């Protein structure tokens, strides 16, 4: 479930060891995430109790659709993938 559709400026991603390992646990690579971004995905506001501010939803080159929670970084246009849900406590 997600919130309303939105249009955040996302032109690149910041990958680190934690979110790269989390992607790999799901059989996804940073290259696949970049493919989704290049294919003009839809962005939605994420639910308030989640770690990411937005969700990117769209297909990669293989035709599979991906649901990717993200949040902006301090660098304009660069977002970071969220590797886990926010702590509910």
Kinemage of the C-alpha trace (Angstrom):
@kinemage 1
@onewidth
@group {chain A} dominant
@subgroup {mainchain}
@vectorlist {calphas} color= white
{ca unk a 1} P 0.000 0.000 0.000
{ca unk a 2} L 1.197 3.512 -0.781
{ca unk a 3} L -0.020 7.084 -0.571
{ca unk a 4} L -0.783 9.588 -3.323
{ca unk a 5} L 1.156 9.751 -6.574
{ca unk a 6} L 4.052 12.231 -6.463
{ca unk a 7} L 6.851 13.512 -8.692
{ca unk a 8} L 10.052 13.785 -6.635
{ca unk a 9} L 13.240 14.682 -8.477
{ca unk a 10} L 15.227 11.445 -8.649
{ca unk a 11} L 18.115 11.244 -11.105
{ca unk a 12} L 20.459 8.871 -9.252
{ca unk a 13} L 20.753 6.593 -6.240
{ca unk a 14} L 23.183 6.308 -3.381
{ca unk a 15} L 24.081 2.670 -2.818
{ca unk a 16} L 25.853 1.480 0.320
{ca unk a 17} L 26.820 -1.920 1.688
{ca unk a 18} L 23.603 -2.328 3.661
{ca unk a 19} L 21.102 -1.549 0.909
{ca unk a 20} L 23.182 -3.384 -1.726
{ca unk a 21} L 23.202 -6.503 0.463
{ca unk a 22} L 19.457 -6.158 1.085
{ca unk a 23} L 18.842 -5.925 -2.677
{ca unk a 24} L 20.972 -9.044 -3.211
{ca unk a 25} L 18.879 -10.901 -0.611
{ca unk a 26} L 15.942 -10.318 -2.994
{ca unk a 27} L 17.879 -11.196 -6.147
{ca unk a 28} L 18.093 -7.549 -7.245
{ca unk a 29} L 21.190 -5.606 -8.239
{ca unk a 30} L 21.872 -1.845 -8.234
{ca unk a 31} L 21.842 -2.071 -12.032
{ca unk a 32} L 18.234 -3.289 -11.968
{ca unk a 33} L 17.257 -0.329 -9.768
{ca unk a 34} L 18.927 2.005 -12.278
{ca unk a 35} L 16.999 0.298 -15.109
{ca unk a 36} L 13.716 0.979 -13.319
{ca unk a 37} L 14.653 4.655 -12.940
{ca unk a 38} L 15.578 4.945 -16.648
{ca unk a 39} L 12.198 3.502 -17.681
{ca unk a 40} L 10.200 6.436 -16.201
{ca unk a 41} L 8.675 4.738 -13.134
{ca unk a 42} L 5.771 6.013 -11.084
{ca unk a 43} L 6.510 7.545 -7.693
{ca unk a 44} L 4.166 7.569 -4.722
{ca unk a 45} L 4.333 9.048 -1.246
{ca unk a 46} L 5.098 6.278 1.193
{ca unk a 47} L 2.967 5.645 4.264
{ca unk a 48} L 3.958 7.658 7.325
{ca unk a 49} L 5.126 4.695 9.400
{ca unk a 50} L 7.679 3.570 6.806
{ca unk a 51} L 11.390 4.354 6.505
{ca unk a 52} L 11.240 5.773 3.001
{ca unk a 53} L 9.481 8.970 2.030
{ca unk a 54} L 8.543 7.635 -1.406
{ca unk a 55} L 8.094 4.410 -3.324
{ca unk a 56} L 9.353 3.945 -6.880
{ca unk a 57} L 7.277 1.455 -8.864
{ca unk a 58} L 8.079 0.341 -12.371
{ca unk a 59} L 9.557 -2.270 -14.703
{ca unk a 60} L 13.196 -3.114 -15.312
{ca unk a 61} L 14.515 -4.155 -18.704
{ca unk a 62} L 13.472 -7.767 -18.022
{ca unk a 63} L 9.809 -6.651 -17.790
{ca unk a 64} L 9.476 -7.448 -14.084
{ca unk a 65} L 7.973 -4.727 -11.896
{ca unk a 66} L 9.796 -3.553 -8.792
{ca unk a 67} L 8.559 -1.784 -5.643
{ca unk a 68} L 11.467 0.229 -4.241
{ca unk a 69} L 11.178 2.380 -1.092
{ca unk a 70} L 13.454 5.434 -1.205
{ca unk a 71} L 14.239 8.665 0.621
{ca unk a 72} L 16.123 11.771 -0.521
{ca unk a 73} L 19.728 12.419 0.468
{ca unk a 74} L 21.378 15.783 1.096
{ca unk a 75} L 22.369 15.861 -2.593
{ca unk a 76} L 19.540 17.213 -4.790
{ca unk a 77} L 18.125 14.541 -7.120
{ca unk a 78} L 19.898 11.678 -5.336
{ca unk a 79} L 17.881 9.198 -3.298
{ca unk a 80} L 18.860 6.310 -1.067
{ca unk a 81} L 17.150 2.943 -1.095
{ca unk a 82} L 15.628 1.883 2.194
{ca unk a 83} L 16.748 -1.564 3.224
{ca unk a 84} L 14.268 -2.054 6.037
{ca unk a 85} L 11.089 -0.634 7.470
{ca unk a 86} L 11.324 2.039 10.107
{ca unk a 87} L 11.308 0.783 13.678
{ca unk a 88} L 7.646 0.939 14.765
{ca unk a 89} L 8.601 1.842 18.355
